Amino acid sequence: MPSGRAVNGPDPVIAAGIGVRLGRGFAVRAASFRLGAPEPGRSVLGIQIGHPAQATAIIDLLAGVARPAYGELRVLGHDMATVRGRAAVRRRVGVARRTVRSLPWLRVRGLVVHGARLARHGAADRQLLAAAILDELALTPWAEVPLRAVPDAVGRRARLAAAAAHQPELLLLDGILDGLELRDITALAEAIRALSQDSGVVLAGCDAEALTLACDEVLVLTDGVVVPAGR
């Protein structure tokens, strides 16, 4: 698969005492964590949470869709408390979610090509990039199948491929391993690890075993505070 863009700076994510709102309460109350720059064998950070809405809140925050209620958060060197910082980050991240939010009428290839279009590649390059990623993630046999007709595990892999086709500096995964059978978790975890050679990865989800398979480090969100797993 073509290599993604290198992350600028030593650490793609630095959070210090952040709070994240969720409805009238908080998904995160006082969290501090850091994702180191991608390197072979260590570039996937997992955050284990108790409810899918919390995972979405955290990923939206890191993707620049939402702002921290308080605390300091820098993503790819940008201050996420500012409108300018969040806008800059949105152009440089890729997001894959457990559930479909848009474009269900597309075929699998079309979704991946759409991801490449977001990276502003020319038409010919988009097709080549999409073909390479479809092959890398074992999606070529599904390429012409509408997204609404594929099995859930294949649909999640297609959304991961589309996010990777954006060639992001930071890949953000919202519950994408939750609720799958072990064989599907294992296959998707291997794909995530392969993609992490070029991008920093943050994976939020509820399934502790799945996070362990995919991540180099797992943090646990308990009562809104993030701590290392096992503490």
MIDOSE-1310 file (N, C-alpha, C; in nm, 2 decimals, decimal comma, always signed):
residues 231
mpsg	+0,08/-0,12/+0,00/+0,00/+0,00/+0,00/+0,09/+0,12/+0,00; +0,05/+0,23/-0,07/+0,13/+0,35/-0,07/+0,15/+0,41/+0,07; +0,26/+0,46/+0,10/+0,29/+0,51/+0,23/+0,21/+0,64/+0,26; +0,16/+0,65/+0,38/+0,10/+0,77/+0,42/+0,20/+0,88/+0,45
ravn	+0,14/+1,00/+0,49/+0,23/+1,11/+0,52/+0,29/+1,09/+0,66; +0,41/+1,14/+0,68/+0,47/+1,12/+0,81/+0,41/+1,23/+0,91; +0,40/+1,19/+1,03/+0,35/+1,28/+1,14/+0,46/+1,38/+1,17; +0,42/+1,51/+1,17/+0,51/+1,61/+1,21/+0,52/+1,63/+1,36
gpdp	+0,64/+1,64/+1,41/+0,66/+1,65/+1,56/+0,66/+1,52/+1,63; +0,71/+1,52/+1,75/+0,73/+1,40/+1,83/+0,61/+1,32/+1,87; +0,50/+1,40/+1,90/+0,38/+1,33/+1,96/+0,25/+1,38/+1,89; +0,18/+1,29/+1,82/+0,05/+1,33/+1,76/-0,06/+1,38/+1,85
viaa	-0,06/+1,33/+1,97/-0,17/+1,36/+2,07/-0,11/+1,38/+2,21; -0,14/+1,50/+2,27/-0,09/+1,53/+2,40/-0,22/+1,59/+2,48; -0,27/+1,52/+2,58/-0,38/+1,56/+2,65/-0,34/+1,58/+2,80; -0,38/+1,69/+2,86/-0,35/+1,72/+3,00/-0,47/+1,77/+3,07
gigv	-0,53/+1,68/+3,15/-0,64/+1,72/+3,24/-0,76/+1,76/+3,16; -0,79/+1,70/+3,05/-0,91/+1,74/+2,97/-1,04/+1,69/+3,02; -1,14/+1,77/+2,99/-1,28/+1,72/+3,01/-1,36/+1,72/+2,88; -1,44/+1,63/+2,86/-1,52/+1,61/+2,74/-1,67/+1,60/+2,78
rlgr	-1,75/+1,69/+2,73/-1,89/+1,68/+2,76/-1,96/+1,57/+2,68; -2,06/+1,52/+2,75/-2,15/+1,42/+2,68/-2,29/+1,45/+2,74; -2,37/+1,51/+2,65/-2,51/+1,55/+2,70/-2,49/+1,65/+2,81; -2,56/+1,63/+2,92/-2,55/+1,73/+3,03/-2,44/+1,69/+3,13
gfav	-2,37/+1,58/+3,10/-2,26/+1,54/+3,19/-2,13/+1,54/+3,12; -2,04/+1,45/+3,16/-1,91/+1,44/+3,10/-1,87/+1,30/+3,07; -1,82/+1,28/+2,94/-1,76/+1,15/+2,91/-1,63/+1,13/+2,97; -1,55/+1,24/+2,98/-1,42/+1,25/+3,04/-1,41/+1,36/+3,13
raas	-1,36/+1,34/+3,25/-1,36/+1,45/+3,35/-1,22/+1,51/+3,37; -1,12/+1,42/+3,38/-0,98/+1,47/+3,41/-0,88/+1,38/+3,35; -0,86/+1,38/+3,22/-0,78/+1,27/+3,15/-0,65/+1,34/+3,10; -0,54/+1,26/+3,12/-0,41/+1,30/+3,06/-0,35/+1,18/+3,00
frlg	-0,32/+1,19/+2,87/-0,26/+1,08/+2,80/-0,18/+1,13/+2,68; -0,10/+1,05/+2,62/-0,01/+1,09/+2,51/+0,00/+0,97/+2,41; +0,00/+1,01/+2,28/+0,03/+0,91/+2,18/+0,16/+0,95/+2,12; +0,26/+0,86/+2,13/+0,39/+0,88/+2,07/+0,39/+0,87/+1,92
apep	+0,49/+0,93/+1,85/+0,50/+0,93/+1,71/+0,51/+0,79/+1,66; +0,45/+0,76/+1,54/+0,45/+0,62/+1,48/+0,59/+0,57/+1,47; +0,61/+0,44/+1,51/+0,73/+0,37/+1,49/+0,71/+0,22/+1,49; +0,79/+0,15/+1,43/+0,76/+0,00/+1,42/+0,74/-0,06/+1,55
grsv	+0,63/-0,12/+1,57/+0,60/-0,20/+1,70/+0,54/-0,12/+1,81; +0,52/+0,02/+1,79/+0,46/+0,09/+1,90/+0,39/+0,22/+1,84; +0,27/+0,21/+1,80/+0,20/+0,33/+1,75/+0,05/+0,32/+1,76; +0,00/+0,23/+1,83/-0,15/+0,22/+1,84/-0,19/+0,23/+1,99
lgiq	-0,26/+0,34/+2,02/-0,31/+0,36/+2,16/-0,46/+0,33/+2,17; -0,49/+0,24/+2,27/-0,63/+0,20/+2,29/-0,68/+0,27/+2,41; -0,81/+0,31/+2,41/-0,88/+0,37/+2,52/-1,01/+0,29/+2,55; -1,01/+0,21/+2,66/-1,12/+0,13/+2,69/-1,22/+0,21/+2,77
ighp	-1,35/+0,21/+2,72/-1,45/+0,29/+2,78/-1,57/+0,19/+2,81; -1,67/+0,25/+2,89/-1,78/+0,16/+2,93/-1,90/+0,17/+2,84; -1,91/+0,28/+2,76/-2,03/+0,30/+2,68/-1,99/+0,35/+2,54; -2,05/+0,30/+2,43/-2,01/+0,35/+2,30/-2,02/+0,50/+2,28
aqat	-2,11/+0,57/+2,35/-2,12/+0,71/+2,33/-2,00/+0,78/+2,38; -1,93/+0,72/+2,48/-1,81/+0,78/+2,53/-1,70/+0,77/+2,43; -1,69/+0,66/+2,36/-1,59/+0,64/+2,26/-1,61/+0,74/+2,15; -1,74/+0,76/+2,11/-1,76/+0,86/+2,00/-1,73/+1,00/+2,05
aiid	-1,75/+1,03/+2,17/-1,72/+1,17/+2,23/-1,57/+1,19/+2,22; -1,49/+1,09/+2,26/-1,35/+1,10/+2,26/-1,29/+1,12/+2,12; -1,34/+1,03/+2,03/-1,29/+1,04/+1,89/-1,33/+1,17/+1,82; -1,46/+1,22/+1,85/-1,50/+1,35/+1,79/-1,41/+1,46/+1,85
llag	-1,37/+1,45/+1,97/-1,27/+1,55/+2,03/-1,14/+1,55/+1,95; -1,08/+1,43/+1,94/-0,95/+1,42/+1,87/-0,96/+1,45/+1,72; -1,08/+1,44/+1,66/-1,09/+1,46/+1,52/-1,12/+1,61/+1,49; -1,14/+1,69/+1,59/-1,17/+1,83/+1,57/-1,32/+1,86/+1,55
varp	-1,40/+1,76/+1,57/-1,54/+1,78/+1,56/-1,60/+1,85/+1,68; -1,54/+1,83/+1,80/-1,58/+1,89/+1,92/-1,46/+1,95/+1,99; -1,48/+2,04/+2,08/-1,37/+2,10/+2,16/-1,37/+2,06/+2,30; -1,26/+2,05/+2,37/-1,25/+2,02/+2,51/-1,32/+2,12/+2,59
ayge	-1,40/+2,07/+2,70/-1,46/+2,16/+2,79/-1,36/+2,24/+2,87; -1,25/+2,17/+2,91/-1,15/+2,23/+2,98/-1,02/+2,15/+2,96; -0,91/+2,20/+3,02/-0,78/+2,13/+3,00/-0,71/+2,16/+2,87; -0,60/+2,10/+2,85/-0,52/+2,13/+2,73/-0,51/+2,01/+2,64
lrvl	-0,54/+2,03/+2,52/-0,53/+1,92/+2,42/-0,46/+1,97/+2,29; -0,35/+1,90/+2,25/-0,29/+1,93/+2,13/-0,29/+1,81/+2,04; -0,34/+1,82/+1,92/-0,34/+1,71/+1,82/-0,26/+1,75/+1,70; -0,16/+1,68/+1,66/-0,07/+1,71/+1,55/-0,02/+1,85/+1,56
ghdm	+0,01/+1,89/+1,68/+0,07/+2,02/+1,71/-0,03/+2,14/+1,72; -0,16/+2,11/+1,70/-0,26/+2,22/+1,71/-0,33/+2,22/+1,84; -0,37/+2,34/+1,88/-0,44/+2,36/+2,00/-0,59/+2,34/+1,97; -0,65/+2,24/+2,03/-0,78/+2,20/+2,00/-0,89/+2,28/+2,07
atvr	-0,85/+2,38/+2,15/-0,94/+2,47/+2,21/-0,98/+2,59/+2,11; -0,90/+2,60/+2,00/-0,92/+2,70/+1,90/-1,00/+2,65/+1,78; -1,08/+2,74/+1,71/-1,14/+2,70/+1,59/-1,04/+2,67/+1,48; -0,94/+2,75/+1,47/-0,83/+2,73/+1,37/-0,76/+2,60/+1,39
graa	-0,73/+2,56/+1,51/-0,67/+2,44/+1,54/-0,75/+2,32/+1,50; -0,88/+2,32/+1,54/-0,97/+2,21/+1,51/-0,98/+2,19/+1,35; -1,00/+2,30/+1,28/-1,01/+2,30/+1,14/-0,89/+2,24/+1,07; -0,77/+2,28/+1,12/-0,64/+2,22/+1,07/-0,63/+2,07/+1,09
vrrr	-0,68/+2,03/+1,21/-0,67/+1,88/+1,24/-0,77/+1,80/+1,15; -0,88/+1,86/+1,13/-0,98/+1,78/+1,05/-0,93/+1,74/+0,91; -0,84/+1,82/+0,86/-0,79/+1,80/+0,72/-0,68/+1,69/+0,73; -0,63/+1,66/+0,85/-0,51/+1,57/+0,86/-0,54/+1,44/+0,93
vgva	-0,66/+1,41/+0,96/-0,70/+1,29/+1,03/-0,79/+1,21/+0,95; -0,80/+1,08/+0,97/-0,89/+0,99/+0,91/-0,97/+0,92/+1,02; -1,10/+0,91/+1,00/-1,19/+0,85/+1,11/-1,27/+0,73/+1,05; -1,27/+0,62/+1,13/-1,35/+0,51/+1,09/-1,43/+0,47/+1,21
rrtv	-1,56/+0,45/+1,19/-1,65/+0,42/+1,30/-1,72/+0,29/+1,29; -1,77/+0,24/+1,40/-1,84/+0,11/+1,40/-1,97/+0,12/+1,32; -2,04/+0,23/+1,33/-2,17/+0,25/+1,26/-2,15/+0,34/+1,14; -2,24/+0,32/+1,04/-2,23/+0,40/+0,92/-2,31/+0,54/+0,94
rslp	-2,24/+0,65/+0,91/-2,30/+0,78/+0,93/-2,35/+0,83/+0,79; -2,29/+0,79/+0,68/-2,32/+0,85/+0,55/-2,28/+0,76/+0,44; -2,32/+0,78/+0,32/-2,28/+0,72/+0,20/-2,31/+0,57/+0,19; -2,42/+0,52/+0,25/-2,45/+0,38/+0,25/-2,48/+0,32/+0,11
wlrv	-2,52/+0,41/+0,01/-2,55/+0,37/-0,12/-2,43/+0,34/-0,21; -2,31/+0,37/-0,16/-2,19/+0,35/-0,24/-2,15/+0,20/-0,24; -2,08/+0,16/-0,34/-2,01/+0,03/-0,33/-1,88/+0,04/-0,25; -1,83/-0,07/-0,22/-1,71/-0,07/-0,13/-1,59/+0,01/-0,20
rglv	-1,57/-0,02/-0,33/-1,47/+0,06/-0,40/-1,49/+0,21/-0,40; -1,62/+0,24/-0,42/-1,66/+0,38/-0,42/-1,63/+0,45/-0,29; -1,65/+0,38/-0,18/-1,62/+0,44/-0,05/-1,47/+0,47/-0,03; -1,39/+0,37/-0,08/-1,25/+0,39/-0,06/-1,20/+0,50/-0,16
vhga	-1,25/+0,51/-0,28/-1,21/+0,61/-0,37/-1,25/+0,75/-0,31; -1,37/+0,75/-0,24/-1,41/+0,88/-0,18/-1,31/+0,92/-0,07; -1,25/+0,82/+0,00/-1,15/+0,86/+0,10/-1,03/+0,91/+0,04; -0,99/+0,85/-0,08/-0,87/+0,91/-0,15/-0,90/+1,05/-0,21
rlar	-1,02/+1,07/-0,24/-1,06/+1,21/-0,30/-1,04/+1,31/-0,19; -1,07/+1,28/-0,06/-1,05/+1,37/+0,05/-0,90/+1,41/+0,06; -0,81/+1,32/+0,02/-0,67/+1,36/+0,02/-0,62/+1,44/-0,10; -0,72/+1,47/-0,19/-0,70/+1,56/-0,30/-0,61/+1,50/-0,41
hgaa	-0,62/+1,37/-0,42/-0,54/+1,30/-0,53/-0,62/+1,33/-0,66; -0,54/+1,32/-0,77/-0,61/+1,32/-0,90/-0,69/+1,19/-0,93; -0,77/+1,20/-1,03/-0,86/+1,08/-1,05/-0,79/+0,95/-1,07; -0,68/+0,95/-1,15/-0,61/+0,83/-1,18/-0,54/+0,78/-1,05
drql	-0,48/+0,87/-0,98/-0,41/+0,83/-0,85/-0,51/+0,78/-0,75; -0,63/+0,84/-0,75/-0,73/+0,79/-0,65/-0,76/+0,64/-0,68; -0,78/+0,61/-0,81/-0,81/+0,47/-0,84/-0,70/+0,37/-0,81; -0,57/+0,41/-0,83/-0,46/+0,33/-0,80/-0,45/+0,31/-0,65
laaa	-0,46/+0,42/-0,57/-0,45/+0,41/-0,43/-0,56/+0,32/-0,37; -0,68/+0,34/-0,42/-0,80/+0,26/-0,37/-0,77/+0,11/-0,40; -0,72/+0,08/-0,52/-0,69/-0,06/-0,56/-0,59/-0,12/-0,47; -0,49/-0,04/-0,43/-0,38/-0,09/-0,34/-0,44/-0,12/-0,20
ilde	-0,52/-0,03/-0,15/-0,57/-0,05/-0,02/-0,68/-0,16/-0,01; -0,76/-0,17/-0,12/-0,85/-0,28/-0,12/-0,78/-0,41/-0,12; -0,67/-0,42/-0,19/-0,59/-0,55/-0,19/-0,52/-0,57/-0,05; -0,47/-0,46/+0,01/-0,40/-0,47/+0,14/-0,50/-0,52/+0,25
lalt	-0,62/-0,48/+0,24/-0,72/-0,51/+0,35/-0,81/-0,63/+0,30; -0,77/-0,70/+0,20/-0,85/-0,82/+0,15/-0,99/-0,78/+0,12; -1,01/-0,67/+0,06/-1,14/-0,62/+0,02/-1,17/-0,63/-0,13; -1,07/-0,67/-0,21/-1,09/-0,67/-0,35/-1,21/-0,76/-0,40
pwae	-1,24/-0,88/-0,34/-1,36/-0,95/-0,38/-1,49/-0,88/-0,35; -1,49/-0,78/-0,26/-1,61/-0,71/-0,22/-1,62/-0,58/-0,29; -1,53/-0,54/-0,38/-1,51/-0,41/-0,43/-1,64/-0,35/-0,49; -1,71/-0,44/-0,56/-1,83/-0,39/-0,64/-1,96/-0,42/-0,57
vplr	-1,95/-0,46/-0,44/-2,08/-0,49/-0,37/-2,12/-0,36/-0,29; -2,25/-0,33/-0,30/-2,30/-0,21/-0,22/-2,27/-0,22/-0,07; -2,24/-0,12/-0,01/-2,21/-0,12/+0,13/-2,33/-0,18/+0,21; -2,45/-0,14/+0,17/-2,57/-0,19/+0,25/-2,58/-0,34/+0,24
avpd	-2,51/-0,41/+0,15/-2,53/-0,55/+0,13/-2,41/-0,63/+0,19; -2,31/-0,57/+0,24/-2,19/-0,65/+0,29/-2,21/-0,68/+0,43; -2,15/-0,79/+0,48/-2,16/-0,82/+0,63/-2,10/-0,71/+0,71; -2,14/-0,71/+0,83/-2,09/-0,60/+0,92/-1,94/-0,59/+0,93
avgr	-1,87/-0,70/+0,95/-1,73/-0,70/+0,96/-1,66/-0,65/+0,83; -1,72/-0,68/+0,72/-1,66/-0,63/+0,59/-1,69/-0,48/+0,58; -1,81/-0,43/+0,62/-1,84/-0,29/+0,62/-1,74/-0,21/+0,70; -1,71/-0,26/+0,82/-1,61/-0,19/+0,91/-1,47/-0,19/+0,84
rarl	-1,43/-0,30/+0,78/-1,30/-0,30/+0,71/-1,30/-0,20/+0,60; -1,42/-0,19/+0,53/-1,43/-0,09/+0,42/-1,41/+0,05/+0,47; -1,47/+0,08/+0,59/-1,46/+0,22/+0,64/-1,32/+0,24/+0,69; -1,25/+0,14/+0,74/-1,11/+0,15/+0,78/-1,03/+0,18/+0,65
aaaa	-1,06/+0,11/+0,54/-0,98/+0,14/+0,42/-1,01/+0,28/+0,37; -1,13/+0,33/+0,38/-1,16/+0,46/+0,33/-1,08/+0,57/+0,41; -1,08/+0,54/+0,54/-1,00/+0,64/+0,63/-0,85/+0,63/+0,60; -0,80/+0,51/+0,57/-0,66/+0,50/+0,53/-0,63/+0,56/+0,40
ahqp	-0,73/+0,56/+0,30/-0,71/+0,62/+0,17/-0,70/+0,77/+0,18; -0,75/+0,83/+0,28/-0,73/+0,97/+0,31/-0,58/+1,00/+0,33; -0,50/+0,90/+0,36/-0,36/+0,91/+0,40/-0,34/+1,00/+0,51; -0,41/+0,97/+0,63/-0,40/+1,06/+0,74/-0,27/+1,05/+0,82
elll	-0,24/+1,16/+0,89/-0,13/+1,15/+0,98/-0,17/+1,09/+1,11; -0,30/+1,09/+1,14/-0,36/+1,03/+1,26/-0,49/+0,96/+1,22; -0,50/+0,83/+1,26/-0,61/+0,75/+1,23/-0,69/+0,73/+1,36; -0,82/+0,76/+1,36/-0,90/+0,76/+1,48/-1,01/+0,66/+1,46
ldgi	-1,02/+0,56/+1,55/-1,12/+0,45/+1,53/-1,22/+0,45/+1,64; -1,34/+0,46/+1,61/-1,45/+0,47/+1,70/-1,53/+0,34/+1,72; -1,49/+0,26/+1,82/-1,56/+0,13/+1,85/-1,56/+0,03/+1,73; -1,46/+0,04/+1,65/-1,47/-0,04/+1,52/-1,45/-0,19/+1,55
ldgl	-1,39/-0,23/+1,67/-1,37/-0,37/+1,70/-1,48/-0,43/+1,79; -1,57/-0,34/+1,84/-1,67/-0,39/+1,94/-1,78/-0,47/+1,87; -1,82/-0,58/+1,94/-1,93/-0,66/+1,89/-1,90/-0,76/+1,78; -1,78/-0,78/+1,75/-1,74/-0,87/+1,64/-1,70/-1,01/+1,70
elrd	-1,71/-1,11/+1,61/-1,65/-1,24/+1,65/-1,50/-1,24/+1,65; -1,44/-1,33/+1,72/-1,29/-1,32/+1,74/-1,22/-1,33/+1,61; -1,26/-1,41/+1,52/-1,18/-1,42/+1,39/-1,19/-1,28/+1,32; -1,30/-1,21/+1,32/-1,31/-1,08/+1,26/-1,23/-0,98/+1,33
ital	-1,23/-0,99/+1,47/-1,15/-0,89/+1,55/-1,00/-0,91/+1,51; -0,96/-1,04/+1,50/-0,82/-1,07/+1,48/-0,77/-1,01/+1,34; -0,86/-1,03/+1,24/-0,83/-0,98/+1,10/-0,82/-0,83/+1,10; -0,92/-0,77/+1,17/-0,92/-0,62/+1,16/-0,80/-0,56/+1,25
aeai	-0,77/-0,63/+1,36/-0,66/-0,59/+1,44/-0,53/-0,59/+1,36; -0,51/-0,70/+1,28/-0,39/-0,71/+1,20/-0,38/-0,59/+1,10; -0,50/-0,56/+1,04/-0,50/-0,45/+0,94/-0,47/-0,32/+1,01; -0,52/-0,30/+1,13/-0,49/-0,17/+1,20/-0,34/-0,16/+1,23
rals	-0,28/-0,27/+1,28/-0,14/-0,27/+1,31/-0,06/-0,24/+1,18; -0,10/-0,29/+1,07/-0,03/-0,27/+0,94/-0,04/-0,12/+0,91; -0,15/-0,06/+0,92/-0,17/+0,08/+0,89/-0,09/+0,17/+0,99; -0,07/+0,12/+1,11/+0,00/+0,21/+1,21/+0,14/+0,23/+1,18
qdsg	+0,20/+0,17/+1,08/+0,34/+0,19/+1,04/+0,35/+0,33/+0,98; +0,24/+0,39/+0,92/+0,25/+0,52/+0,86/+0,17/+0,62/+0,93; +0,08/+0,59/+1,02/-0,01/+0,68/+1,09/-0,01/+0,65/+1,24; -0,02/+0,75/+1,32/-0,05/+0,73/+1,46/-0,20/+0,68/+1,46
vvla	-0,23/+0,59/+1,56/-0,36/+0,54/+1,57/-0,41/+0,55/+1,71; -0,54/+0,60/+1,73/-0,61/+0,59/+1,85/-0,74/+0,51/+1,83; -0,75/+0,41/+1,91/-0,87/+0,32/+1,90/-0,95/+0,32/+2,03; -1,07/+0,38/+2,03/-1,15/+0,38/+2,15/-1,26/+0,27/+2,13
gcda	-1,29/+0,20/+2,24/-1,39/+0,09/+2,24/-1,42/+0,03/+2,37; -1,51/-0,06/+2,37/-1,56/-0,12/+2,50/-1,50/-0,26/+2,52; -1,45/-0,33/+2,42/-1,41/-0,46/+2,43/-1,26/-0,47/+2,47; -1,23/-0,50/+2,59/-1,09/-0,50/+2,64/-1,01/-0,60/+2,57
ealt	-1,06/-0,72/+2,54/-0,98/-0,82/+2,47/-0,94/-0,78/+2,33; -1,04/-0,72/+2,26/-1,01/-0,67/+2,13/-0,91/-0,56/+2,13; -0,91/-0,47/+2,22/-0,81/-0,36/+2,23/-0,67/-0,42/+2,25; -0,67/-0,52/+2,34/-0,54/-0,59/+2,36/-0,48/-0,65/+2,24
lacd	-0,56/-0,70/+2,15/-0,51/-0,76/+2,03/-0,46/-0,65/+1,93; -0,52/-0,54/+1,93/-0,49/-0,44/+1,83/-0,39/-0,33/+1,88; -0,37/-0,31/+2,01/-0,30/-0,19/+2,06/-0,17/-0,23/+2,13; -0,08/-0,13/+2,12/+0,05/-0,15/+2,20/+0,04/-0,10/+2,34
evlv	-0,06/-0,01/+2,36/-0,08/+0,04/+2,50/-0,23/+0,06/+2,51; -0,29/+0,02/+2,63/-0,43/+0,04/+2,65/-0,46/+0,12/+2,78; -0,53/+0,23/+2,77/-0,57/+0,30/+2,88/-0,72/+0,27/+2,91; -0,76/+0,29/+3,04/-0,90/+0,25/+3,08/-0,96/+0,38/+3,13
ltdg	-1,08/+0,41/+3,08/-1,16/+0,53/+3,12/-1,25/+0,48/+3,24; -1,23/+0,52/+3,36/-1,31/+0,49/+3,47/-1,35/+0,61/+3,55; -1,49/+0,63/+3,56/-1,54/+0,75/+3,62/-1,49/+0,88/+3,56; -1,46/+0,87/+3,43/-1,42/+0,99/+3,35/-1,27/+1,02/+3,36
vvvp	-1,19/+0,93/+3,43/-1,05/+0,95/+3,44/-0,98/+0,83/+3,36; -0,88/+0,87/+3,29/-0,81/+0,77/+3,21/-0,68/+0,72/+3,28; -0,67/+0,59/+3,30/-0,55/+0,53/+3,37/-0,50/+0,42/+3,29; -0,37/+0,38/+3,31/-0,32/+0,26/+3,23/-0,40/+0,13/+3,27
agr	-0,42/+0,04/+3,18/-0,48/-0,08/+3,21/-0,41/-0,16/+3,31; -0,49/-0,22/+3,40/-0,43/-0,30/+3,51/-0,40/-0,23/+3,64; -0,41/-0,10/+3,63/-0,38/-0,02/+3,76/-0,50/-0,03/+3,85
